[in-house]
Amino acid sequence: MNILRDIQSLSDFKQNASKIVKEIQATKSPVVVTVNGKAAVVVQDAESYQRMVDVREYNETVKVLRDRLKDIDDESKWVSAEDGFARLSTRFGMKFE
């Protein structure tokens, strides 16, 4: 991201929206739109946004899986089948045979 080139004021963005959107699509580089000199929003092409969402979702899934694998290794979090069925029986009044 070229910070000097990829920052646009809202008024410039409004005046040149079509041109700026075409540039974003061509370069795959997002543009920061400012309001009163402060960053307000980031505009990026849909393909890059989808890729970012996919990467984030993948990373979140990997984190959950890593956490679950740690749980598997921690025997203190495991309950025997016998104890598990006993707990279910007590809690829900079910009988297991």
MOPAC internal coordinates of N, CA, C and O (Angstrom, degrees):
PM7 1SCF
backbone

  N    0.0000 0     0.00 0     0.00 0    0    0    0
  C    1.4569 1     0.00 0     0.00 0    1    0    0
  C    1.5260 1   108.59 1     0.00 0    2    1    0
  O    1.2310 1   120.39 1   -56.08 1    3    2    1
  N    1.2947 1   116.85 1   123.92 1    3    2    1
  C    1.4596 1   122.33 1   176.02 1    5    3    2
  C    1.5226 1   107.17 1   -89.91 1    6    5    3
  O    1.2310 1   120.78 1   -80.06 1    7    6    5
  N    1.3285 1   116.11 1    99.94 1    7    6    5
  C    1.4544 1   121.26 1  -171.75 1    9    7    6
  C    1.5308 1   112.98 1   -58.86 1   10    9    7
  O    1.2310 1   119.81 1   147.43 1   11   10    9
  N    1.3118 1   117.97 1   -32.57 1   11   10    9
  C    1.4633 1   119.70 1   179.97 1   13   11   10
  C    1.5309 1   111.73 1   -74.32 1   14   13   11
  O    1.2310 1   120.58 1   144.01 1   15   14   13
  N    1.3180 1   116.49 1   -35.99 1   15   14   13
  C    1.4568 1   120.25 1  -177.93 1   17   15   14
  C    1.5235 1   111.72 1   -84.88 1   18   17   15
  O    1.2310 1   120.59 1   149.61 1   19   18   17
  N    1.3327 1   116.49 1   -30.39 1   19   18   17
  C    1.4515 1   120.19 1  -170.36 1   21   19   18
  C    1.5190 1   114.19 1   -96.82 1   22   21   19
  O    1.2310 1   120.13 1  -157.00 1   23   22   21
  N    1.3085 1   117.35 1    23.00 1   23   22   21
  C    1.4609 1   122.07 1   172.95 1   25   23   22
  C    1.5251 1   107.50 1  -116.58 1   26   25   23
  O    1.2310 1   121.14 1   -51.05 1   27   26   25
  N    1.3142 1   115.43 1   128.95 1   27   26   25
  C    1.4641 1   121.26 1   179.92 1   29   27   26
  C    1.5249 1   108.82 1  -131.56 1   30   29   27
  O    1.2310 1   120.63 1   -39.43 1   31   30   29
  N    1.3185 1   116.40 1   140.57 1   31   30   29
  C    1.4618 1   118.95 1   172.67 1   33   31   30
  C    1.5283 1   107.83 1   -73.29 1   34   33   31
  O    1.2310 1   120.79 1   -22.27 1   35   34   33
  N    1.3061 1   116.09 1   157.73 1   35   34   33
  C    1.4554 1   120.38 1   179.82 1   37   35   34
  C    1.5208 1   110.88 1   -60.31 1   38   37   35
  O    1.2310 1   120.26 1   140.19 1   39   38   37
  N    1.3223 1   117.11 1   -39.81 1   39   38   37
  C    1.4664 1   119.17 1  -179.67 1   41   39   38
  C    1.5298 1   111.10 1   -65.46 1   42   41   39
  O    1.2310 1   119.96 1   139.26 1   43   42   41
  N    1.3521 1   117.69 1   -40.74 1   43   42   41
  C    1.4713 1   120.03 1   176.12 1   45   43   42
  C    1.5222 1   110.80 1   -64.77 1   46   45   43
  O    1.2310 1   121.02 1   139.82 1   47   46   45
  N    1.3218 1   115.66 1   -40.18 1   47   46   45
  C    1.4556 1   119.39 1   179.73 1   49   47   46
  C    1.5324 1   110.38 1   -62.61 1   50   49   47
  O    1.2310 1   120.46 1   136.16 1   51   50   49
  N    1.3207 1   116.73 1   -43.84 1   51   50   49
  C    1.4734 1   120.29 1   178.65 1   53   51   50
  C    1.5306 1   111.26 1   -59.72 1   54   53   51
  O    1.2310 1   120.80 1   135.60 1   55   54   53
  N    1.3233 1   116.08 1   -44.40 1   55   54   53
  C    1.4650 1   120.55 1  -177.07 1   57   55   54
  C    1.5251 1   112.40 1   -69.44 1   58   57   55
  O    1.2310 1   120.32 1   148.45 1   59   58   57
  N    1.3283 1   116.99 1   -31.55 1   59   58   57
  C    1.4643 1   121.01 1  -173.79 1   61   59   58
  C    1.5256 1   112.44 1  -121.84 1   62   61   59
  O    1.2310 1   120.37 1  -152.11 1   63   62   61
  N    1.3085 1   116.90 1    27.89 1   63   62   61
  C    1.4663 1   120.72 1  -172.99 1   65   63   62
  C    1.5262 1   112.34 1   -54.59 1   66   65   63
  O    1.2310 1   119.77 1   132.55 1   67   66   65
  N    1.2985 1   118.05 1   -47.45 1   67   66   65
  C    1.4649 1   121.02 1  -177.09 1   69   67   66
  C    1.5299 1   110.80 1   -61.14 1   70   69   67
  O    1.2310 1   120.83 1   133.97 1   71   70   69
  N    1.3238 1   116.01 1   -46.03 1   71   70   69
  C    1.4634 1   120.83 1  -179.91 1   73   71   70
  C    1.5316 1   110.84 1   -64.14 1   74   73   71
  O    1.2310 1   120.44 1   135.81 1   75   74   73
  N    1.3221 1   116.76 1   -44.19 1   75   74   73
  C    1.4603 1   121.08 1  -178.24 1   77   75   74
  C    1.5275 1   110.68 1   -65.88 1   78   77   75
  O    1.2310 1   120.15 1   139.22 1   79   78   77
  N    1.3206 1   117.32 1   -40.78 1   79   78   77
  C    1.4680 1   120.51 1   178.41 1   81   79   78
  C    1.5252 1   110.15 1   -62.99 1   82   81   79
  O    1.2310 1   119.95 1   138.52 1   83   82   81
  N    1.3186 1   117.70 1   -41.48 1   83   82   81
  C    1.4684 1   120.58 1   177.75 1   85   83   82
  C    1.5275 1   110.84 1   -62.10 1   86   85   83
  O    1.2310 1   120.32 1   139.33 1   87   86   85
  N    1.3339 1   117.00 1   -40.67 1   87   86   85
  C    1.4664 1   120.94 1   178.20 1   89   87   86
  C    1.5270 1   110.91 1   -64.43 1   90   89   87
  O    1.2310 1   120.84 1   138.15 1   91   90   89
  N    1.3205 1   116.00 1   -41.85 1   91   90   89
  C    1.4633 1   120.58 1   179.16 1   93   91   90
  C    1.5305 1   109.78 1   -61.35 1   94   93   91
  O    1.2310 1   120.81 1   135.84 1   95   94   93
  N    1.3257 1   116.07 1   -44.16 1   95   94   93
  C    1.4646 1   120.28 1   179.69 1   97   95   94
  C    1.5273 1   111.49 1   -65.30 1   98   97   95
  O    1.2310 1   120.40 1   142.53 1   99   98   97
  N    1.3027 1   116.84 1   -37.47 1   99   98   97
  C    1.4682 1   120.90 1  -178.03 1  101   99   98
  C    1.5308 1   111.84 1   -73.90 1  102  101   99
  O    1.2310 1   120.38 1   136.91 1  103  102  101
  N    1.3189 1   116.88 1   -43.09 1  103  102  101
  C    1.4641 1   120.89 1  -174.90 1  105  103  102
  C    1.5223 1   113.66 1   -90.79 1  106  105  103
  O    1.2310 1   120.56 1   163.63 1  107  106  105
  N    1.3324 1   116.54 1   -16.37 1  107  106  105
  C    1.4750 1   122.24 1  -175.27 1  109  107  106
  C    1.5238 1   111.47 1    60.62 1  110  109  107
  O    1.2310 1   120.83 1  -158.01 1  111  110  109
  N    1.3280 1   116.02 1    21.99 1  111  110  109
  C    1.4512 1   121.63 1  -178.66 1  113  111  110
  C    1.5297 1   109.33 1  -107.11 1  114  113  111
  O    1.2310 1   119.87 1   -51.13 1  115  114  113
  N    1.3275 1   117.86 1   128.87 1  115  114  113
  C    1.4667 1   119.86 1  -178.94 1  117  115  114
  C    1.5256 1   112.28 1   -71.51 1  118  117  115
  O    1.2310 1   121.33 1   -18.57 1  119  118  117
  N    1.3136 1   115.07 1   161.43 1  119  118  117
  C    1.4629 1   122.00 1   177.54 1  121  119  118
  C    1.5230 1   107.91 1  -123.00 1  122  121  119
  O    1.2310 1   120.73 1   -46.08 1  123  122  121
  N    1.3241 1   116.22 1   133.92 1  123  122  121
  C    1.4551 1   122.00 1   175.39 1  125  123  122
  C    1.5287 1   107.36 1   -90.70 1  126  125  123
  O    1.2310 1   120.94 1   -53.52 1  127  126  125
  N    1.3211 1   115.81 1   126.48 1  127  126  125
  C    1.4611 1   120.70 1   178.57 1  129  127  126
  C    1.5254 1   107.40 1  -104.20 1  130  129  127
  O    1.2310 1   121.41 1   -51.67 1  131  130  129
  N    1.3349 1   114.91 1   128.33 1  131  130  129
  C    1.4575 1   119.66 1  -177.58 1  133  131  130
  C    1.5280 1   111.33 1  -104.30 1  134  133  131
  O    1.2310 1   121.85 1   -29.12 1  135  134  133
  N    1.3130 1   114.06 1   150.88 1  135  134  133
  C    1.4587 1   122.08 1   172.66 1  137  135  134
  C    1.5237 1   105.81 1  -127.78 1  138  137  135
  O    1.2310 1   121.10 1   -56.41 1  139  138  137
  N    1.3188 1   115.50 1   123.59 1  139  138  137
  C    1.4600 1   121.20 1  -176.89 1  141  139  138
  C    1.5271 1   111.90 1    53.89 1  142  141  139
  O    1.2310 1   120.86 1  -140.97 1  143  142  141
  N    1.3437 1   115.97 1    39.03 1  143  142  141
  C    1.4547 1   121.57 1   175.47 1  145  143  142
  C    1.5192 1   115.54 1    79.58 1  146  145  143
  O    1.2310 1   120.14 1  -178.83 1  147  146  145
  N    1.3296 1   117.34 1     1.17 1  147  146  145
  C    1.4638 1   120.41 1  -179.67 1  149  147  146
  C    1.5244 1   110.01 1  -115.77 1  150  149  147
  O    1.2310 1   120.81 1   -39.19 1  151  150  149
  N    1.3251 1   116.05 1   140.81 1  151  150  149
  C    1.4626 1   120.28 1   178.38 1  153  151  150
  C    1.5187 1   109.30 1   -57.17 1  154  153  151
  O    1.2310 1   120.59 1   -50.18 1  155  154  153
  N    1.3417 1   116.48 1   129.82 1  155  154  153
  C    1.4596 1   120.99 1  -178.44 1  157  155  154
  C    1.5272 1   111.71 1  -116.65 1  158  157  155
  O    1.2310 1   120.57 1   133.59 1  159  158  157
  N    1.3279 1   116.51 1   -46.41 1  159  158  157
  C    1.4590 1   120.80 1  -179.90 1  161  159  158
  C    1.5232 1   109.57 1  -145.29 1  162  161  159
  O    1.2310 1   121.81 1   -18.06 1  163  162  161
  N    1.3273 1   114.15 1   161.94 1  163  162  161
  C    1.4625 1   121.20 1   174.00 1  165  163  162
  C    1.5138 1   107.00 1  -117.57 1  166  165  163
  O    1.2310 1   120.70 1   -49.73 1  167  166  165
  N    1.3184 1   116.26 1   130.27 1  167  166  165
  C    1.4560 1   121.61 1   178.27 1  169  167  166
  C    1.5235 1   107.39 1  -108.57 1  170  169  167
  O    1.2310 1   120.94 1   -51.62 1  171  170  169
  N    1.3392 1   115.82 1   128.38 1  171  170  169
  C    1.4564 1   119.23 1   178.52 1  173  171  170
  C    1.5262 1   109.01 1  -142.09 1  174  173  171
  O    1.2310 1   121.09 1   -17.21 1  175  174  173
  N    1.3280 1   115.52 1   162.79 1  175  174  173
  C    1.4591 1   119.49 1  -178.99 1  177  175  174
  C    1.5232 1   109.89 1   -71.68 1  178  177  175
  O    1.2310 1   121.12 1   -25.47 1  179  178  177
  N    1.3251 1   115.46 1   154.53 1  179  178  177
  C    1.4594 1   121.68 1  -174.55 1  181  179  178
  C    1.5306 1   112.44 1   -62.49 1  182  181  179
  O    1.2310 1   120.20 1   140.92 1  183  182  181
  N    1.3240 1   117.23 1   -39.08 1  183  182  181
  C    1.4708 1   120.90 1  -179.02 1  185  183  182
  C    1.5238 1   111.17 1   -63.33 1  186  185  183
  O    1.2310 1   120.09 1   135.80 1  187  186  185
  N    1.3140 1   117.44 1   -44.20 1  187  186  185
  C    1.4651 1   121.32 1   178.45 1  189  187  186
  C    1.5237 1   110.93 1   -66.21 1  190  189  187
  O    1.2310 1   120.73 1   140.65 1  191  190  189
  N    1.3247 1   116.21 1   -39.35 1  191  190  189
  C    1.4605 1   120.04 1   178.03 1  193  191  190
  C    1.5294 1   110.22 1   -62.68 1  194  193  191
  O    1.2310 1   120.21 1   134.91 1  195  194  193
  N    1.3322 1   117.21 1   -45.09 1  195  194  193
  C    1.4611 1   120.89 1   179.66 1  197  195  194
  C    1.5184 1   110.78 1   -61.70 1  198  197  195
  O    1.2310 1   120.44 1   138.61 1  199  198  197
  N    1.3232 1   116.76 1   -41.39 1  199  198  197
  C    1.4621 1   120.98 1   178.15 1  201  199  198
  C    1.5338 1   109.99 1   -61.81 1  202  201  199
  O    1.2310 1   120.33 1   138.99 1  203  202  201
  N    1.3330 1   116.98 1   -41.01 1  203  202  201
  C    1.4578 1   121.29 1   178.89 1  205  203  202
  C    1.5373 1   110.53 1   -64.28 1  206  205  203
  O    1.2310 1   120.55 1   136.96 1  207  206  205
  N    1.3256 1   116.55 1   -43.04 1  207  206  205
  C    1.4643 1   121.02 1   178.09 1  209  207  206
  C    1.5283 1   110.15 1   -62.83 1  210  209  207
  O    1.2310 1   120.36 1   135.91 1  211  210  209
  N    1.3238 1   116.91 1   -44.09 1  211  210  209
  C    1.4646 1   121.09 1   179.70 1  213  211  210
  C    1.5228 1   111.58 1   -61.49 1  214  213  211
  O    1.2310 1   120.22 1   136.85 1  215  214  213
  N    1.3281 1   117.18 1   -43.15 1  215  214  213
  C    1.4641 1   121.45 1   179.49 1  217  215  214
  C    1.5232 1   110.03 1   -64.41 1  218  217  215
  O    1.2310 1   120.47 1   137.60 1  219  218  217
  N    1.3112 1   116.71 1   -42.40 1  219  218  217
  C    1.4689 1   119.90 1   179.22 1  221  219  218
  C    1.5273 1   110.78 1   -63.46 1  222  221  219
  O    1.2310 1   120.50 1   135.28 1  223  222  221
  N    1.3234 1   116.64 1   -44.72 1  223  222  221
  C    1.4601 1   120.84 1   179.03 1  225  223  222
  C    1.5368 1   110.45 1   -61.97 1  226  225  223
  O    1.2310 1   120.42 1   136.92 1  227  226  225
  N    1.3180 1   116.81 1   -43.08 1  227  226  225
  C    1.4593 1   121.45 1   178.04 1  229  227  226
  C    1.5273 1   110.16 1   -59.80 1  230  229  227
  O    1.2310 1   120.48 1   132.53 1  231  230  229
  N    1.3308 1   116.69 1   -47.47 1  231  230  229
  C    1.4637 1   120.98 1  -178.83 1  233  231  230
  C    1.5258 1   111.46 1   -62.84 1  234  233  231
  O    1.2310 1   120.26 1   141.09 1  235  234  233
  N    1.3278 1   117.11 1   -38.91 1  235  234  233
  C    1.4639 1   120.39 1   177.74 1  237  235  234
  C    1.5311 1   110.59 1   -65.73 1  238  237  235
  O    1.2310 1   120.35 1   139.88 1  239  238  237
  N    1.3275 1   116.94 1   -40.12 1  239  238  237
  C    1.4628 1   121.31 1   178.49 1  241  239  238
  C    1.5228 1   110.28 1   -64.52 1  242  241  239
  O    1.2310 1   120.29 1   135.84 1  243  242  241
  N    1.3214 1   117.05 1   -44.16 1  243  242  241
  C    1.4623 1   121.12 1   178.83 1  245  243  242
  C    1.5271 1   109.99 1   -60.73 1  246  245  243
  O    1.2310 1   120.01 1   138.25 1  247  246  245
  N    1.3174 1   117.58 1   -41.75 1  247  246  245
  C    1.4658 1   120.83 1   179.38 1  249  247  246
  C    1.5271 1   110.61 1   -62.22 1  250  249  247
  O    1.2310 1   120.16 1   134.81 1  251  250  249
  N    1.3288 1   117.30 1   -45.19 1  251  250  249
  C    1.4661 1   120.27 1   178.73 1  253  251  250
  C    1.5250 1   110.48 1   -61.03 1  254  253  251
  O    1.2310 1   120.54 1   135.39 1  255  254  253
  N    1.3269 1   116.58 1   -44.61 1  255  254  253
  C    1.4614 1   119.85 1   179.79 1  257  255  254
  C    1.5268 1   112.02 1   -63.24 1  258  257  255
  O    1.2310 1   120.59 1   139.28 1  259  258  257
  N    1.3231 1   116.49 1   -40.72 1  259  258  257
  C    1.4709 1   119.42 1   177.75 1  261  259  258
  C    1.5248 1   110.97 1   -63.12 1  262  261  259
  O    1.2310 1   120.85 1   138.53 1  263  262  261
  N    1.3418 1   115.98 1   -41.47 1  263  262  261
  C    1.4627 1   119.84 1   178.12 1  265  263  262
  C    1.5295 1   110.73 1   -62.66 1  266  265  263
  O    1.2310 1   120.61 1   138.74 1  267  266  265
  N    1.3387 1   116.44 1   -41.26 1  267  266  265
  C    1.4725 1   120.07 1   179.99 1  269  267  266
  C    1.5296 1   110.98 1   -67.18 1  270  269  267
  O    1.2310 1   120.44 1   142.27 1  271  270  269
  N    1.3283 1   116.77 1   -37.73 1  271  270  269
  C    1.4619 1   119.19 1   177.52 1  273  271  270
  C    1.5318 1   111.21 1   -64.41 1  274  273  271
  O    1.2310 1   120.26 1   144.48 1  275  274  273
  N    1.3299 1   117.10 1   -35.52 1  275  274  273
  C    1.4656 1   120.42 1   175.53 1  277  275  274
  C    1.5253 1   109.61 1   -63.63 1  278  277  275
  O    1.2310 1   120.70 1   140.18 1  279  278  277
  N    1.3419 1   116.27 1   -39.82 1  279  278  277
  C    1.4645 1   120.25 1   178.67 1  281  279  278
  C    1.5269 1   111.11 1   -62.47 1  282  281  279
  O    1.2310 1   120.46 1   141.81 1  283  282  281
  N    1.3199 1   116.73 1   -38.19 1  283  282  281
  C    1.4681 1   120.49 1   179.43 1  285  283  282
  C    1.5249 1   110.03 1   -61.78 1  286  285  283
  O    1.2310 1   120.47 1   140.85 1  287  286  285
  N    1.3155 1   116.71 1   -39.15 1  287  286  285
  C    1.4637 1   121.13 1  -179.06 1  289  287  286
  C    1.5361 1   112.66 1   -74.07 1  290  289  287
  O    1.2310 1   120.42 1   160.80 1  291  290  289
  N    1.3372 1   116.81 1   -19.20 1  291  290  289
  C    1.4640 1   121.22 1  -178.52 1  293  291  290
  C    1.5281 1   109.36 1   -91.82 1  294  293  291
  O    1.2310 1   121.07 1   -84.96 1  295  294  293
  N    1.3315 1   115.55 1    95.04 1  295  294  293
  C    1.4622 1   120.63 1  -175.86 1  297  295  294
  C    1.5191 1   113.14 1   -62.61 1  298  297  295
  O    1.2310 1   119.69 1   159.84 1  299  298  297
  N    1.3311 1   118.20 1   -20.16 1  299  298  297
  C    1.4654 1   120.09 1   179.44 1  301  299  298
  C    1.5335 1   111.91 1   -67.80 1  302  301  299
  O    1.2310 1   120.19 1   163.51 1  303  302  301
  N    1.3345 1   117.24 1   -16.49 1  303  302  301
  C    1.4657 1   121.11 1   179.58 1  305  303  302
  C    1.5244 1   112.28 1   -91.96 1  306  305  303
  O    1.2310 1   120.38 1   176.35 1  307  306  305
  N    1.3285 1   116.87 1    -3.65 1  307  306  305
  C    1.4629 1   121.02 1  -178.27 1  309  307  306
  C    1.5209 1   110.53 1   -93.98 1  310  309  307
  O    1.2310 1   121.34 1   -32.26 1  311  310  309
  N    1.3173 1   115.05 1   147.74 1  311  310  309
  C    1.4554 1   122.35 1   176.36 1  313  311  310
  C    1.5209 1   106.47 1  -125.10 1  314  313  311
  O    1.2310 1   120.44 1   -41.43 1  315  314  313
  N    1.2946 1   116.76 1   138.57 1  315  314  313
  C    1.4664 1   118.95 1   178.64 1  317  315  314
  C    1.5256 1   109.59 1   -65.85 1  318  317  315
  O    1.2310 1   120.65 1   -22.60 1  319  318  317
  N    1.3055 1   116.36 1   157.40 1  319  318  317
  C    1.4709 1   120.97 1   179.18 1  321  319  318
  C    1.5212 1   109.76 1   -58.74 1  322  321  319
  O    1.2310 1   120.76 1   138.43 1  323  322  321
  N    1.3155 1   116.15 1   -41.57 1  323  322  321
  C    1.4619 1   120.51 1  -179.54 1  325  323  322
  C    1.5287 1   110.93 1   -59.77 1  326  325  323
  O    1.2310 1   120.45 1   132.55 1  327  326  325
  N    1.3458 1   116.75 1   -47.45 1  327  326  325
  C    1.4712 1   120.69 1   178.43 1  329  327  326
  C    1.5230 1   111.46 1   -65.58 1  330  329  327
  O    1.2310 1   120.81 1   141.35 1  331  330  329
  N    1.3197 1   116.06 1   -38.65 1  331  330  329
  C    1.4649 1   120.05 1   179.67 1  333  331  330
  C    1.5115 1   111.69 1   -62.39 1  334  333  331
  O    1.2310 1   120.26 1   133.35 1  335  334  333
  N    1.3266 1   117.10 1   -46.65 1  335  334  333
  C    1.4639 1   120.69 1   178.53 1  337  335  334
  C    1.5272 1   111.22 1   -65.79 1  338  337  335
  O    1.2310 1   120.29 1   144.59 1  339  338  337
  N    1.3233 1   117.05 1   -35.41 1  339  338  337
  C    1.4650 1   120.55 1   177.28 1  341  339  338
  C    1.5240 1   110.35 1   -64.05 1  342  341  339
  O    1.2310 1   120.39 1   137.82 1  343  342  341
  N    1.3077 1   116.86 1   -42.18 1  343  342  341
  C    1.4782 1   120.83 1   178.47 1  345  343  342
  C    1.5292 1   110.64 1   -64.25 1  346  345  343
  O    1.2310 1   120.63 1   136.14 1  347  346  345
  N    1.3283 1   116.40 1   -43.86 1  347  346  345
  C    1.4710 1   119.70 1   178.10 1  349  347  346
  C    1.5190 1   110.83 1   -62.09 1  350  349  347
  O    1.2310 1   120.90 1   138.39 1  351  350  349
  N    1.3176 1   115.89 1   -41.61 1  351  350  349
  C    1.4605 1   121.00 1   179.95 1  353  351  350
  C    1.5217 1   110.37 1   -61.27 1  354  353  351
  O    1.2310 1   120.52 1   135.18 1  355  354  353
  N    1.3409 1   116.60 1   -44.82 1  355  354  353
  C    1.4649 1   121.14 1  -179.56 1  357  355  354
  C    1.5245 1   111.20 1   -67.35 1  358  357  355
  O    1.2310 1   121.09 1   135.61 1  359  358  357
  N    1.2850 1   115.53 1   -44.39 1  359  358  357
  C    1.4733 1   119.66 1  -175.21 1  361  359  358
  C    1.5220 1   113.10 1   -71.29 1  362  361  359
  O    1.2310 1   120.24 1   138.64 1  363  362  361
  N    1.3283 1   117.14 1   -41.36 1  363  362  361
  C    1.4563 1   119.95 1  -172.69 1  365  363  362
  C    1.5292 1   113.28 1  -112.80 1  366  365  363
  O    1.2310 1   120.20 1  -175.52 1  367  366  365
  N    1.3309 1   117.23 1     4.48 1  367  366  365
  C    1.4473 1   120.81 1   179.02 1  369  367  366
  C    1.5229 1   112.93 1    64.63 1  370  369  367
  O    1.2310 1   120.91 1  -148.16 1  371  370  369
  N    1.3239 1   115.86 1    31.84 1  371  370  369
  C    1.4569 1   120.72 1  -179.14 1  373  371  370
  C    1.5278 1   108.94 1  -100.36 1  374  373  371
  O    1.2310 1   121.24 1   -29.91 1  375  374  373
  N    1.3228 1   115.23 1   150.09 1  375  374  373
  C    1.4455 1   119.36 1   176.47 1  377  375  374
  C    1.5193 1   109.24 1  -113.48 1  378  377  375
  O    1.2310 1   121.50 1   -46.84 1  379  378  377
  N    1.3182 1   114.74 1   133.16 1  379  378  377
  C    1.4654 1   120.99 1   178.41 1  381  379  378
  C    1.5135 1   108.20 1  -117.52 1  382  381  379
  O    1.2310 1   121.49 1   -45.03 1  383  382  381
  N    1.2845 1   114.76 1   134.97 1  383  382  381
  C    1.4764 1   118.30 1   179.69 1  385  383  382
  C    1.4940 1   110.43 1  -126.49 1  386  385  383
  O    1.2310 1   120.10 1   180.00 1  387  386  385

